[in-house]
Amino acid sequence: MDLPKFVLADNTDFPEDIFIIHLDYPRFLINLKDDEVEFLEEIEEEDEKDLETEMEKLIELAGIFYDREMERYEE
């Protein structure tokens, strides 16, 4: 099965929060309300430095994904 890179999620227990889940490595969840990131898997020490730059890009892509999804919902 091919999985999308990002998925949009919400939860009625957190009505003010909007979550984007990144399904490629590194798997993480970002709350767009406050940009808090929670990794869904253990990150290897040797990968941590490389991930800093990549995470900036991935968080930006998550925002772009959200904006695109909202535009499509409005159509």
N, C-alpha and C positions, 0 to 999 in steps of 0.2 A: 504494500500500500504506500502510495506517495503521500507524505504529510506536508501541509503548508509550513512555511518558515515561521509565521506568526498566526496566532488565533486571538480573538477578542473574547473576553469573559467578564461577567458581572455576577453579583451575588446579592440577594435581597437582604442578607444580614449586614451588608456593607453598602447601603444605597448610594452613598456619595462617591464610591470608588469605582474606577474602571481599570481592569487588568488586561495586560497584553502578555501572552505566554509565548516565549521563543522556544521552538521545538528542535532546533539544530543545536549542536554543541557550541557554546555552553548553554544548556537548558536553564532558563530562568523565567521568573515572573516579575513584571514591573507594574507598579501601581501608578497610573498616570496622574492621580491626584497629587502625589507628593514625590514622584520619581523614585520611590523606594524599590530596591531590587532584592529579590530573594532567589538565590541559586537553587536549582532543583537536583543538583548532583555535586559531588565532591570535586573541587578544583585542585589539580595537581600543582605543587609548589613551583615546578619549572614552567608552568603555563601562566602563572599569576601576572608576571610582568608583561607578557604578550597580550594578555586579556585586557589590560587597562586601556590601551588604545582601541582595541577591537570593541570593547564595551561602549565606548563613546559613540562609535559608529552604529552599533546595534541599537542603542537607546534612541538615537536620531531616526533610524529606520523604523523603529516601533512607533514613533510619533507620526511618521509619514504614513505608515500602514493604517493607523487609527484615523487620520484625516481622510484618507482614501475611502475607508469603510464608511465613514459618516457621510461622505458625499454620495456614495452608492445607496445608502439607506434613504437619503433625501429624494433620490430620483424616483 
